[in-house]
Amino acid sequence: MDLTGIGGLIILIADIFAIVMILQSSAKAIEKLVWSLVVLLLPLIGLIFWYFAGPGRKAF
């Protein structure tokens, strides 16, 4: 497995973790759906957005 494969695997695991955390959050159903779609459609960028601004996060 080359470096690209390992990087992709790490992003996949992080995305799955993010989606599980999104679904377990106390956010409204529509917010969960939107965040899940963002993470699914934009794996790396969506993961970064979720980490800093996802459901359950406090505003800066």
Secondary structure in CASP SS format (residue, H / E / C, confidence):
PFRMAT SS
TARGET T0000
AUTHOR 0000-0000-0000
METHOD secondary structure of the structure
MODEL  1
M C 1.00
D C 1.00
L H 1.00
T H 1.00
G H 1.00
I H 1.00
G H 1.00
G H 1.00
L H 1.00
I H 1.00
I H 1.00
L H 1.00
I H 1.00
A H 1.00
D H 1.00
I H 1.00
F H 1.00
A H 1.00
I H 1.00
V H 1.00
M H 1.00
I H 1.00
L H 1.00
Q H 1.00
S C 1.00
S C 1.00
A C 1.00
K C 1.00
A H 1.00
I H 1.00
E H 1.00
K H 1.00
L H 1.00
V H 1.00
W H 1.00
S H 1.00
L H 1.00
V H 1.00
V H 1.00
L H 1.00
L H 1.00
L C 1.00
P H 1.00
L H 1.00
I H 1.00
G H 1.00
L H 1.00
I H 1.00
F H 1.00
W H 1.00
Y H 1.00
F H 1.00
A H 1.00
G C 1.00
P C 1.00
G C 1.00
R C 1.00
K C 1.00
A C 1.00
F C 1.00
END
